[in-house]
Amino acid sequence: MTEPSRWPLGFQSAAILTIDFNDIHGILTQAPAVAGRDKTLSVWRYGTLRGVDRLLALLAEKKLKASWCMPAIVAEQQPELVQRIVTGGHEIACSGDTHEDFSLLTLEQQIASVTRGCEKLAQITGRKITGFRTPAGQWKPGLAQALIARGIQWSSSWRGDDLPYFHPGTRLVELPMHYTLEDEPYFAFNLSPAIPPGQSRIAPYGETLANMTQDFHGFHRFGLCYLLRLHPEIIGTAGRIGLLRALLDMLQQHNVWIATAEQAAAHWQTQPDNDFCHPAEVFTRITGGAHGELA
């Protein structure tokens, strides 16, 4: 049994390809002790050196567009590479000014980071920035309203749902993520210092592809929004790019709308506000408006 389509042109489900391009700045936020350790940092620089162009080539071959989320510092340090992303017709979204743990910032500092980041990215890319992803940590109550006031139309920072929804009290569209649809939990690895802590093994490629494929079939059956979160340094290796190729081939064999985050959010703006019983609305009423503190 399938659900009635809620997507344009009769597509049964939607899929969004998002790519976090943080260069070395993401790992420096996650593990500050690696600062100055060039051998370790080279694991994350691989995305800049090889992964970005490998992803761009695959997406061009498949005639697909992705939403690339980055802090402005990456665009400042890699302007030619970011210009290749823009030239490829892809969307650029903001992850703040520098890659920061938002849990450590006040609301005013979070707003300032987003404002600076969007202004710099717009200047470098020549495009208005309408999307946001938290670089790390949790945002403070009130940031959703501030994002809308600054022209941001969508966020992809939270989890806990299979469909887009509006942040309570706003028309800011949230495009939810799932850990099983990210490459990092399967493949992120560094020997010393141990990343991730506990030194889990690298997952088998075939089983990872099977997981992501099984998830897609469920999302597609129920007419949901299948959102991938990828990283150039992880999925862009010579071997793993084949995993992504197989996954994209499978997506393109189904009646699925493969859209950018901007396109999906624009479509969701045609939908009514959240139902009164939507979990985000319920949580906000229970906590007195602290939805933004939910991890």
C-alpha positions in Angstrom: 0.0 0.0 0.0 1.3 3.4 -0.9 0.4 6.9 0.4 -1.2 9.5 -1.9 1.4 11.8 -3.5 2.2 15.0 -1.7 5.0 15.9 -4.2 4.8 17.8 -7.5 4.1 16.3 -10.8 2.8 13.1 -9.3 6.2 11.9 -7.9 5.6 9.3 -5.2 8.5 10.5 -2.9 11.2 13.1 -2.8 15.0 12.8 -2.4 17.5 15.5 -1.5 21.3 15.3 -1.9 23.1 17.4 0.7 26.9 17.7 1.0 28.7 19.1 4.0 31.9 20.7 2.7 33.9 21.7 5.8 37.5 21.0 4.7 39.5 20.6 8.0 37.2 23.0 10.0 34.6 20.4 10.9 37.1 18.0 12.6 38.8 20.9 14.3 35.5 21.7 16.0 34.9 18.1 16.8 38.4 17.3 18.0 40.4 20.5 18.8 43.4 18.4 19.8 44.2 17.7 16.1 45.1 21.3 15.5 48.6 21.4 14.1 48.7 17.6 13.4 49.0 17.8 9.6 49.1 14.0 9.1 45.7 13.7 10.8 44.2 16.8 9.1 45.2 15.3 5.8 42.4 12.8 6.2 39.9 15.7 6.1 41.8 17.7 3.5 41.2 14.8 1.1 37.8 16.1 0.4 39.2 19.4 -0.8 42.0 17.7 -2.8 40.0 15.0 -4.5 36.5 14.4 -3.1 34.8 17.6 -4.2 35.8 17.2 -7.9 34.9 13.5 -7.8 31.5 14.3 -6.5 31.0 17.1 -9.0 31.9 14.7 -11.9 29.4 12.0 -10.7 26.6 14.5 -10.2 27.2 16.0 -13.7 27.2 12.6 -15.2 23.8 11.8 -13.5 22.5 15.3 -14.3 21.7 15.9 -10.6 22.0 18.9 -8.4 22.9 18.9 -4.8 22.8 21.4 -1.9 26.3 22.1 -0.5 26.4 23.3 3.1 29.6 25.1 4.2 30.9 27.7 6.6 32.0 30.9 4.9 35.6 30.2 5.9 35.8 27.3 3.5 34.6 29.5 0.6 37.2 32.2 1.6 40.0 29.6 1.6 38.9 27.6 -1.4 37.2 30.2 -3.7 38.1 28.4 -7.0 36.7 25.1 -5.8 33.5 26.7 -4.5 33.2 28.5 -7.9 33.3 25.1 -9.6 30.4 23.9 -7.4 28.4 27.0 -8.3 29.2 26.7 -12.0 27.9 23.1 -11.8 24.5 24.6 -10.9 24.5 23.4 -7.3 22.9 25.2 -4.3 25.1 26.8 -1.6 23.8 26.8 1.9 25.3 28.4 5.0 26.8 26.7 8.0 27.8 29.9 9.8 30.9 32.1 9.4 33.5 29.7 10.8 32.7 26.1 11.8 31.6 26.5 15.4 29.8 24.5 18.1 26.6 26.4 18.3 26.0 24.9 21.8 28.7 27.2 23.1 27.3 30.4 21.6 24.6 32.7 22.8 21.6 33.4 20.6 23.2 36.8 19.6 26.4 35.1 18.7 24.6 32.4 16.6 22.7 35.1 14.7 26.0 37.0 14.1 27.7 33.9 12.8 24.8 33.2 10.4 24.6 36.8 9.2 28.3 37.0 8.5 28.4 33.6 6.9 25.5 34.4 4.6 26.9 37.8 3.6 30.4 36.3 2.8 29.0 33.3 0.9 26.7 35.6 -1.2 29.6 37.9 -2.0 31.9 34.9 -3.1 29.2 33.0 -5.0 27.1 35.8 -6.4 24.0 34.1 -5.1 21.5 34.8 -2.4 21.8 32.2 0.4 18.4 30.7 1.5 19.5 27.6 3.3 21.1 26.8 6.7 22.6 23.8 8.5 23.9 24.0 12.0 27.7 23.3 11.8 27.7 21.5 15.2 25.8 21.6 18.4 22.3 22.9 19.2 20.8 26.3 18.4 19.1 28.5 20.9 15.3 29.3 20.9 14.7 32.3 18.7 17.2 31.4 16.0 14.4 30.1 13.7 12.7 33.5 13.8 16.1 35.2 13.2 16.8 33.0 10.2 13.5 33.9 8.6 14.2 37.5 9.2 17.5 37.2 7.3 16.0 35.5 4.3 16.7 31.9 5.2 13.9 29.7 3.9 15.0 26.2 5.0 17.1 24.5 7.6 18.4 20.9 7.6 19.7 20.6 11.1 17.2 18.4 13.1 16.0 14.9 13.0 13.0 13.0 14.3 10.7 13.1 11.2 10.4 11.7 7.7 8.8 14.7 6.1 9.6 18.5 6.1 7.8 20.6 8.7 7.8 24.2 9.9 9.6 25.4 12.9 6.8 26.3 15.3 5.7 29.9 15.0 7.5 30.4 11.7 7.4 29.2 8.1 11.0 28.1 8.3 11.0 24.7 6.6 13.0 22.0 8.4 14.3 19.1 6.1 15.0 16.4 8.7 18.1 14.1 8.6 18.6 10.5 9.7 22.0 9.0 10.9 21.4 5.9 8.6 21.4 8.2 5.6 24.7 9.8 6.3 28.2 8.5 5.3 29.9 9.6 8.5 28.5 7.1 11.0 29.6 4.3 8.6 33.0 5.4 7.4 34.5 8.3 9.4 37.8 7.0 10.8 41.2 8.1 12.1 43.6 5.9 13.9 45.3 8.3 16.3 43.7 10.3 17.9 40.8 7.9 17.7 38.0 9.3 15.6 35.3 8.3 16.4 36.0 7.6 20.1 36.0 3.9 20.8 37.6 3.2 17.4 34.7 1.5 15.7 35.4 -0.5 12.5 34.8 0.9 9.0 31.5 -0.5 7.7 31.4 -2.9 4.7 30.4 -1.0 1.6 27.9 -3.5 0.4 26.0 -3.6 3.6 26.0 0.2 3.9 24.5 0.3 0.4 21.9 -2.3 1.4 21.0 -0.2 4.5 20.5 3.0 2.5 18.6 1.1 -0.2 16.3 -0.5 2.3 15.6 2.9 3.8 14.8 4.3 0.4 12.3 1.6 -0.3 10.5 2.5 3.0 10.6 6.2 2.4 9.4 5.7 -1.2 6.6 3.4 -0.2 5.2 5.9 2.2 5.8 9.0 0.1 8.4 10.6 2.3 11.5 12.8 2.0 14.7 10.8 1.7 17.6 13.2 2.5 21.2 12.1 2.2 24.0 13.9 4.1 27.4 13.3 2.5 31.0 14.6 3.0 33.6 14.9 0.1 36.4 13.4 2.3 34.3 10.4 3.1 32.1 9.4 0.1 34.4 11.0 -2.4 37.1 8.3 -2.2 38.0 6.2 -5.2 36.1 3.2 -3.8 33.1 4.8 -2.0 32.1 7.0 -5.0 31.0 3.7 -6.6 28.7 3.1 -3.6 27.1 6.5 -4.2 26.9 5.8 -8.0 25.0 2.6 -7.3 22.7 4.4 -4.9 21.9 7.2 -7.4 21.3 4.7 -10.1 18.7 3.0 -7.9 17.0 6.3 -7.1 16.8 7.2 -10.7 14.9 4.0 -11.5 12.0 5.0 -9.3 9.3 7.7 -9.5 11.1 10.0 -7.1 11.5 13.7 -7.2 15.3 14.3 -6.8 15.4 18.0 -5.8 17.7 20.5 -4.2 16.9 21.5 -0.6 15.8 25.0 -2.0 13.4 23.3 -4.4 11.9 21.0 -1.8 11.5 23.9 0.7 9.8 26.1 -1.9 7.3 23.3 -2.6 6.7 22.8 1.1 5.8 26.4 1.4 2.7 25.6 -0.5 1.6 23.2 2.3 -0.4 24.3 5.3 1.1 25.0 8.7 2.0 22.0 11.0 -1.0 20.1 12.3 -1.8 20.9 15.9 -0.7 17.4 16.9 2.7 17.5 15.0 5.4 16.5 17.5 7.3 19.8 17.0 4.1 21.7 18.0 3.5 19.4 21.0 7.0 19.6 22.2 7.0 23.4 21.9 3.8 23.6 24.0 5.2 21.3 26.6 8.5 23.1 27.0 7.2 26.6 26.6 8.9 27.2 23.2 12.2 25.5 23.6 12.0 23.4 20.4 15.3 24.8 19.3 17.1 23.1 22.2 16.0 19.6 21.1 19.0 17.6 19.8 
